[in-house]
Amino acid sequence: MPRWVMVALMLVAAGGRGAAGELVLVEQGQARAQVVVPAEAPSAVRAAAEEFVRVLQQMTGASLPLVTEPESDPARPRVLIGACQAPEGLDADPAVIQGDAAYAGYVVACGRNVLALRGNTAVGTANAVYGFLQDQLGVRWFLPGELFTVVPRRRTVRVPEMRQVVTPSFVCRLGSASWDPLMRAWGERNRWDTGEGGWAIPYAAGFRHWMYALFPPSQYGQSHPDIYPLHNGKRVVPTSDTDQSWQPCVGNPETARLAITAINAYLDAHPEVHTYPFSINDNNNWCECDQCRALDVERPLYRGRRIYSDRWFTFVNTVARGVRAKHPDKRIGCFAYWGVELPPLQIERMEPNVFINLTQDTSQYFDPVYRKVDYDLIRAWQAKCDHVGKYDYYGLGALVPRFFPRLLAQDLKAIHRMGVRAFHSELYPYWANMGPMLYVASRLLWDVRLNPDRLLAEFYAAFGPAAEEMRAFYRVHEEAWRRQPRGQWFAGLGSAAEQMDLYTPQVVARAAAHLRRAEALATHGKARDRVRFIARGYAYPDLLLRGWTTARRLTGVKINTTAGARTAARETVRLQACLADEEQTWRQSIGAEPVVDQWYRDGGRPAIRSQWQAAVRAALTDAMRALSTWMETPAGQKDAALRPQLDRLRADPQVGLLWGALQGELRLGPNLLPNPGFEDAGANSLGPAGPDWQRAAVAAGWSTWQLDPAKGVFYLDEAVKRSGKASGAFRGGDDLCYITTVPLETGKRYLAEAWAYAPAAREGTAVALEVRWNDDQGRWFHGAADLRADVRQPGTWERLLVPFTAPHGAARAVILLSGSGIQAEEVVRFDDVFVGVVAE
């Protein structure tokens, strides 16, 4: 029996009638108490009361009546939930909780025939209910849904005379997720801040980008264009209210005046708000005017980024003073992020109403040097600011396990000791990969004193006879994560290699073996169903890791012996199976699973899937070429067993299409692309419309896009081309592309081809032909994986091939000729691009 269940049984299930002061809720399966809510109970309070009744019925078989306060019988034992009138002397008033803890904290008081569960807010009262069920009755909500809810069974439930004032270790416990109904219920029961209280949650509003919303161009673009940034000598007014590609002109006093006026007006209308959001937009593109530049302090690059902290936080302090003059009890909240991550040098103190939250990645704390840099930065900010929080990245949208529960626990305990009390993490839960870790986070954010190893043991105990194998399964992933040598900012965010290179074939096989043994041990009941749930979810990460590690072995493979040829053939068959099964396994593990964050079903990190497919296709190409070359040797010609394997590989639809394209054996329809050779300038035809696409580009029929408009120049290069008059080129740029679209017919096979000339290869640089999808409304379609082929031989013209079958639901293929991490003096060129139907 798990320890937490045993403790709960000892606490509430003693036999006999209640001793003095005890409250008997259920006795021998018979309801003794009423559950009472105020007549006008908020929905969150009513829902918590209903959950209390449901759990007690599941626990004991008894159904406690749920009534409003006017309907209750004071002569009966009562559970008072929310702002009900408690008996005199019970001391159940949550007003004793002051300050930031007042929002989520609560009082549990039992005596005088009453159990009172009450907070200052509806959320606080809900926390009281779920906290009582968890801490006193031993209920656990390990993952969303009934399957991972554990309710101890007993016939009698009694509560001793008691009074507890309960406050959280972190007054703000936010997580980014889709918060669908199942996950929202899990979050509320584990006492996360799920957004129910909005900006009344202490510090919550400070964890969001906001300049684009504070200064919408629809309101200020014409009347105040000078509050927007100056780039290349021109004021750039955003064209959309949702555009975050800019930062305001903070050197203009009018910008601060407008901000103060807008914030004060909002706080006048919303007195419940604790913190107003005041974070930069999600970029590092700053105004170039003289007033802004005069506020800058020259300092070294930090994590490869230029720092603008002095200009920005001078502006923040100006606005904070204007807000504090009218609303001294309110705060404004800012990210320390990207170009403003470091504290300013010329500002001694931030205003007392400023909240700073640092964007840090705890997952990288296997590297003690990296961890020390982050902790030193927290302390440096605390030396300048009264209120400092942390914004973390537990999930980061990873498709394979990113599992570090002990690093997470160590960090929460450490930052709590430093005085951090506000916390946010990007969760985006992939439950099979990270369920135990998020359970640990949930419990520690409320009570940081808890032991993480005991919390993990609780979680694994839910798998019954398979508990030890499930513990071993997750421990394999944790050990693989912690063996990495060096921490890296945002590792894995957009890189399949950074997510998967830490795995070896042996580690992948060991994890799968533990999961198979767990399935064999858990043969019935909820333990079996829980193991099967994890196995279904893990099927897709397992396929990715098997494919990736196999592709790594086959990339650039050379075959010199018969044994080597047969090994390569076996691995090629396995890799082909991974590629063939990828889409269906995605649908089974993610698309068809209700307990999956909607973020993944909406596409998640599409670049990871496309990079995986590109790596697998490239490895298959290398292997097929090596096998074909081997078959032409005298030894290969004698190997009768190998040729049928090669023929079967070529008969596979995806491999056959790729091989046919490489060998020039495909019968192709006409080229569907406009201006495929970049012969015509952009004045002749606009490119297609799309989000932030520049249609009046340098090449007819092609639009352009770039992450940072100030970095990267598009042009037609008449000096270096593969054929014709010119190539489509760009010089420099963090992330940019030529882009166009072609119509599709569902189910038809197509070939996309481009010739690319890339600069020297280096870490962080990529040049690719990409194929993405639009639906019939011109929106991004995420019902199929994006595809890509990357340059592997820089310094020469290289042919990139992406064969594909038009997916159901996609109306157009979006063709991108892309580059990322291109140095300012380097040039990327594309020429002779083709997209056409493959004739049957």
KAPE-V673427 format. One record per residue. RES is the residue in one letter. SS is DSSP state (helix for helix, strand for strand, loop for the rest). NEAR is the number of other ideal C-beta (glycine too) atoms within 12 Angstrom. Layout:
res | ss | near
RES | SS | NEAR
RES | SS | NEAR
This chain:
res | ss | near
M | loop | 16
P | loop | 25
R | helix | 19
W | helix | 30
V | helix | 26
M | helix | 17
V | helix | 20
A | helix | 32
L | helix | 25
M | helix | 19
L | helix | 25
V | helix | 38
A | loop | 29
A | loop | 21
G | loop | 16
G | loop | 12
R | loop | 14
G | loop | 27
A | loop | 15
A | loop | 11
G | loop | 21
E | loop | 29
L | strand | 40
V | strand | 35
L | strand | 46
V | strand | 35
E | strand | 28
Q | loop | 20
G | loop | 19
Q | strand | 18
A | strand | 29
R | loop | 33
A | strand | 39
Q | strand | 34
V | strand | 45
V | strand | 40
V | strand | 39
P | loop | 25
A | loop | 18
E | loop | 15
A | loop | 30
P | loop | 24
S | helix | 18
A | helix | 31
V | helix | 41
R | helix | 27
A | helix | 29
A | helix | 41
A | helix | 42
E | helix | 24
E | helix | 35
F | helix | 45
V | helix | 32
R | helix | 26
V | helix | 38
L | helix | 43
Q | helix | 24
Q | helix | 25
M | helix | 35
T | helix | 32
G | loop | 20
A | loop | 28
S | loop | 24
L | loop | 37
P | loop | 26
L | strand | 30
V | strand | 27
T | strand | 23
E | helix | 28
P | helix | 15
E | helix | 18
S | loop | 28
D | loop | 17
P | loop | 20
A | loop | 11
R | loop | 23
P | strand | 34
R | strand | 42
V | strand | 48
L | strand | 45
I | strand | 51
G | loop | 43
A | loop | 31
C | loop | 36
Q | loop | 21
A | loop | 33
P | loop | 21
E | loop | 11
G | loop | 14
L | loop | 28
D | loop | 24
A | loop | 38
D | loop | 24
P | helix | 36
A | helix | 18
V | helix | 22
I | loop | 28
Q | loop | 14
G | helix | 17
D | helix | 29
A | helix | 30
A | helix | 29
Y | loop | 42
A | loop | 47
G | loop | 35
Y | strand | 45
V | strand | 38
V | strand | 42
A | strand | 35
C | strand | 37
G | strand | 29
R | loop | 24
N | loop | 31
V | strand | 42
L | strand | 50
A | strand | 40
L | strand | 47
R | strand | 48
G | strand | 43
N | loop | 31
T | loop | 33
A | helix | 36
V | helix | 43
G | helix | 44
T | helix | 47
A | helix | 46
N | helix | 50
A | helix | 47
V | helix | 47
Y | helix | 45
G | helix | 39
F | helix | 45
L | helix | 43
Q | helix | 40
D | helix | 31
Q | loop | 37
L | loop | 39
G | loop | 33
V | loop | 35
R | strand | 33
W | strand | 38
F | loop | 41
L | loop | 42
P | loop | 37
G | loop | 26
E | helix | 23
L | helix | 29
F | helix | 37
T | strand | 31
V | strand | 35
V | loop | 31
P | loop | 32
R | loop | 25
R | loop | 31
R | loop | 24
T | loop | 31
V | strand | 48
R | strand | 36
V | strand | 41
P | loop | 25
E | loop | 23
M | strand | 28
R | strand | 28
Q | strand | 28
V | strand | 27
V | strand | 34
T | loop | 32
P | loop | 41
S | loop | 32
F | loop | 42
V | loop | 40
C | strand | 45
R | strand | 47
L | strand | 43
G | strand | 40
S | strand | 29
A | loop | 34
S | loop | 28
W | loop | 26
D | loop | 23
P | helix | 17
L | helix | 29
M | helix | 36
R | helix | 27
A | helix | 30
W | helix | 37
G | helix | 39
E | helix | 39
R | helix | 41
N | loop | 41
R | loop | 46
W | loop | 45
D | strand | 44
T | loop | 36
G | loop | 28
E | loop | 32
G | loop | 36
G | helix | 24
W | helix | 35
A | helix | 31
I | loop | 38
P | loop | 43
Y | loop | 45
A | helix | 42
A | helix | 42
G | helix | 45
F | loop | 40
R | loop | 35
H | strand | 31
W | loop | 33
M | helix | 44
Y | helix | 30
A | helix | 29
L | helix | 36
F | loop | 41
P | loop | 27
P | helix | 30
S | helix | 17
Q | helix | 20
Y | helix | 31
G | loop | 22
Q | loop | 14
S | loop | 16
H | loop | 25
P | helix | 22
D | helix | 28
I | helix | 40
Y | loop | 41
P | loop | 43
L | strand | 29
H | strand | 24
N | loop | 15
G | loop | 12
K | strand | 16
R | strand | 25
V | loop | 29
V | loop | 29
P | loop | 33
T | loop | 21
S | loop | 17
D | loop | 18
T | loop | 18
D | loop | 29
Q | loop | 30
S | loop | 36
W | loop | 38
Q | loop | 44
P | loop | 48
C | loop | 38
V | loop | 43
G | loop | 31
N | loop | 31
P | helix | 21
E | helix | 24
T | helix | 37
A | helix | 31
R | helix | 20
L | helix | 31
A | helix | 37
I | helix | 31
T | helix | 23
A | helix | 31
I | helix | 40
N | helix | 28
A | helix | 18
Y | helix | 28
L | helix | 32
D | helix | 17
A | helix | 14
H | loop | 19
P | loop | 15
E | loop | 23
V | loop | 31
H | loop | 37
T | strand | 46
Y | strand | 45
P | strand | 37
F | loop | 49
S | strand | 41
I | loop | 42
N | loop | 34
D | loop | 24
N | loop | 33
N | loop | 33
N | loop | 34
W | loop | 39
C | loop | 40
E | loop | 27
C | loop | 29
D | helix | 15
Q | helix | 25
C | helix | 30
R | helix | 21
A | loop | 17
L | loop | 30
D | loop | 29
V | loop | 22
E | loop | 15
R | loop | 19
P | loop | 12
L | loop | 14
Y | strand | 22
R | loop | 26
G | loop | 18
R | strand | 25
R | loop | 26
I | loop | 29
Y | loop | 41
S | helix | 42
D | helix | 31
R | helix | 40
W | helix | 46
F | helix | 42
T | helix | 33
F | helix | 46
V | helix | 50
N | helix | 35
T | helix | 32
V | helix | 42
A | helix | 40
R | helix | 26
G | helix | 32
V | helix | 37
R | helix | 25
A | helix | 17
K | helix | 22
H | loop | 28
P | loop | 16
D | loop | 18
K | loop | 38
R | strand | 42
I | strand | 47
G | strand | 46
C | strand | 48
F | strand | 41
A | strand | 43
Y | loop | 41
W | helix | 34
G | helix | 34
V | helix | 41
E | loop | 37
L | loop | 34
P | loop | 35
P | loop | 35
L | loop | 21
Q | loop | 19
I | loop | 29
E | loop | 15
R | loop | 22
M | loop | 37
E | loop | 32
P | loop | 20
N | loop | 36
V | strand | 43
F | strand | 45
I | strand | 50
N | strand | 45
L | strand | 43
T | strand | 39
Q | loop | 40
D | loop | 37
T | helix | 42
S | helix | 43
Q | helix | 37
Y | loop | 34
F | loop | 31
D | loop | 25
P | helix | 17
V | helix | 16
Y | helix | 27
R | helix | 26
K | helix | 16
V | helix | 25
D | helix | 36
Y | helix | 27
D | helix | 19
L | helix | 33
I | helix | 35
R | helix | 22
A | helix | 23
W | helix | 41
Q | helix | 26
A | loop | 20
K | loop | 30
C | loop | 38
D | loop | 21
H | strand | 37
V | strand | 38
G | strand | 47
K | strand | 47
Y | strand | 42
D | strand | 39
Y | loop | 34
Y | loop | 44
G | loop | 41
L | loop | 39
G | loop | 36
A | loop | 45
L | loop | 49
V | loop | 45
P | loop | 44
R | loop | 46
F | loop | 38
F | loop | 45
P | helix | 43
R | helix | 30
L | helix | 35
L | helix | 45
A | helix | 35
Q | helix | 25
D | helix | 40
L | helix | 40
K | helix | 26
A | helix | 25
I | helix | 38
H | helix | 29
R | helix | 17
M | helix | 25
G | loop | 22
V | loop | 40
R | loop | 33
A | strand | 42
F | strand | 44
H | strand | 41
S | strand | 41
E | strand | 35
L | loop | 44
Y | loop | 34
P | loop | 45
Y | loop | 41
W | helix | 40
A | helix | 43
N | helix | 45
M | helix | 45
G | helix | 45
P | helix | 44
M | helix | 44
L | helix | 44
Y | helix | 44
V | helix | 41
A | helix | 46
S | helix | 51
R | helix | 41
L | helix | 40
L | helix | 44
W | helix | 38
D | loop | 29
V | loop | 32
R | loop | 18
L | loop | 27
N | loop | 20
P | helix | 31
D | helix | 21
R | helix | 22
L | helix | 38
L | helix | 35
A | helix | 26
E | helix | 36
F | helix | 37
Y | helix | 36
A | helix | 32
A | loop | 40
F | loop | 45
G | helix | 25
P | helix | 24
A | helix | 34
A | helix | 28
E | helix | 20
E | helix | 31
M | helix | 41
R | helix | 27
A | helix | 25
F | helix | 41
Y | helix | 40
R | helix | 27
V | helix | 32
H | helix | 40
E | helix | 35
E | helix | 26
A | helix | 31
W | helix | 38
R | helix | 26
R | loop | 18
Q | loop | 26
P | loop | 15
R | loop | 17
G | loop | 29
Q | loop | 29
W | loop | 27
F | loop | 27
A | loop | 34
G | loop | 33
L | loop | 27
G | loop | 29
S | loop | 32
A | helix | 39
A | helix | 30
E | helix | 32
Q | helix | 40
M | helix | 39
D | loop | 26
L | loop | 37
Y | loop | 37
T | loop | 22
P | helix | 23
Q | helix | 15
V | helix | 30
V | helix | 34
A | helix | 19
R | helix | 25
A | helix | 40
A | helix | 29
A | helix | 19
H | helix | 33
L | helix | 37
R | helix | 25
R | helix | 24
A | helix | 35
E | helix | 29
A | helix | 17
L | helix | 24
A | loop | 30
T | loop | 17
H | loop | 14
G | helix | 16
K | helix | 25
A | helix | 28
R | helix | 23
D | helix | 25
R | helix | 40
V | helix | 37
R | helix | 28
F | helix | 35
I | helix | 46
A | helix | 33
R | helix | 29
G | helix | 38
Y | helix | 43
A | helix | 32
Y | helix | 40
P | helix | 43
D | helix | 41
L | helix | 37
L | helix | 42
L | helix | 40
R | helix | 36
G | helix | 44
W | helix | 43
T | helix | 36
T | helix | 38
A | helix | 38
R | helix | 30
R | helix | 28
L | helix | 39
T | loop | 29
G | loop | 18
V | loop | 30
K | loop | 18
I | loop | 33
N | loop | 16
T | loop | 16
T | helix | 23
A | helix | 15
G | helix | 25
A | helix | 34
R | helix | 24
T | helix | 25
A | helix | 41
A | helix | 36
R | helix | 23
E | helix | 36
T | helix | 43
V | helix | 31
R | helix | 30
L | helix | 42
Q | helix | 38
A | helix | 25
C | helix | 39
L | helix | 44
A | helix | 26
D | helix | 25
E | helix | 37
E | helix | 28
Q | helix | 20
T | helix | 31
W | helix | 35
R | helix | 23
Q | helix | 22
S | helix | 35
I | helix | 40
G | helix | 25
A | loop | 18
E | loop | 33
P | loop | 22
V | loop | 36
V | loop | 37
D | loop | 40
Q | helix | 24
W | helix | 29
Y | helix | 38
R | helix | 23
D | loop | 21
G | loop | 29
G | loop | 34
R | loop | 34
P | helix | 33
A | helix | 35
I | helix | 38
R | helix | 41
S | helix | 38
Q | helix | 37
W | helix | 46
Q | helix | 42
A | helix | 39
A | helix | 41
V | helix | 47
R | helix | 43
A | helix | 37
A | helix | 36
L | helix | 44
T | helix | 40
D | helix | 31
A | helix | 43
M | helix | 40
R | helix | 27
A | helix | 32
L | helix | 41
S | helix | 27
T | helix | 21
W | helix | 34
M | helix | 30
E | loop | 18
T | loop | 20
P | helix | 10
A | helix | 20
G | helix | 27
Q | helix | 15
K | loop | 15
D | loop | 26
A | helix | 15
A | helix | 17
L | helix | 33
R | helix | 22
P | helix | 15
Q | helix | 30
L | helix | 35
D | helix | 21
R | helix | 20
L | helix | 35
R | helix | 28
A | helix | 18
D | loop | 27
P | helix | 22
Q | helix | 33
V | helix | 34
G | helix | 28
L | helix | 36
L | helix | 40
W | helix | 31
G | helix | 26
A | helix | 32
L | helix | 27
Q | helix | 16
G | loop | 13
E | loop | 17
L | loop | 25
R | loop | 16
L | strand | 25
G | loop | 19
P | loop | 13
N | loop | 24
L | loop | 29
L | loop | 39
P | loop | 29
N | loop | 36
P | loop | 35
G | loop | 29
F | loop | 42
E | loop | 27
D | loop | 23
A | strand | 23
G | helix | 29
A | helix | 16
N | helix | 18
S | loop | 22
L | loop | 24
G | loop | 35
P | loop | 31
A | loop | 21
G | loop | 27
P | loop | 21
D | loop | 26
W | loop | 27
Q | strand | 28
R | loop | 26
A | loop | 20
A | loop | 38
V | loop | 34
A | strand | 43
A | loop | 29
G | loop | 35
W | loop | 44
S | strand | 36
T | strand | 39
W | strand | 37
Q | strand | 33
L | loop | 27
D | loop | 31
P | loop | 29
A | loop | 29
K | loop | 29
G | loop | 33
V | strand | 26
F | strand | 39
Y | strand | 26
L | strand | 33
D | strand | 26
E | loop | 18
A | loop | 13
V | loop | 26
K | loop | 24
R | loop | 26
S | loop | 18
G | loop | 20
K | loop | 20
A | loop | 28
S | strand | 37
G | strand | 54
A | strand | 39
F | strand | 44
R | strand | 25
G | strand | 28
G | strand | 35
D | strand | 31
D | strand | 32
L | strand | 38
C | strand | 42
Y | strand | 51
I | strand | 42
T | strand | 46
T | strand | 35
V | strand | 36
P | strand | 24
L | loop | 34
E | loop | 20
T | loop | 22
G | loop | 17
K | loop | 26
R | strand | 31
Y | strand | 39
L | strand | 42
A | strand | 45
E | strand | 36
A | strand | 45
W | strand | 34
A | strand | 43
Y | strand | 34
A | loop | 37
P | loop | 30
A | loop | 20
A | loop | 21
R | loop | 15
E | loop | 13
G | loop | 22
T | loop | 25
A | strand | 40
V | strand | 46
A | strand | 42
L | strand | 47
E | strand | 43
V | strand | 45
R | strand | 41
W | strand | 38
N | strand | 34
D | loop | 23
D | loop | 14
Q | loop | 12
G | loop | 19
R | loop | 21
W | strand | 23
F | loop | 30
H | loop | 29
G | loop | 27
A | loop | 33
A | loop | 43
D | loop | 40
L | strand | 46
R | strand | 41
A | strand | 41
D | strand | 37
V | loop | 36
R | loop | 26
Q | loop | 20
P | loop | 24
G | loop | 19
T | loop | 18
W | strand | 23
E | strand | 29
R | strand | 28
L | strand | 42
L | strand | 40
V | strand | 41
P | strand | 41
F | strand | 43
T | strand | 30
A | loop | 32
P | loop | 31
H | loop | 18
G | loop | 20
A | loop | 36
A | loop | 24
R | strand | 33
A | strand | 41
V | strand | 45
I | strand | 51
L | strand | 47
L | strand | 48
S | strand | 43
G | strand | 44
S | strand | 37
G | strand | 30
I | strand | 38
Q | strand | 23
A | strand | 17
E | strand | 12
E | strand | 28
V | strand | 33
V | strand | 46
R | strand | 43
F | strand | 51
D | strand | 37
D | strand | 31
V | strand | 44
F | strand | 32
V | strand | 40
G | strand | 28
V | strand | 28
V | strand | 30
A | loop | 16
E | loop | 13
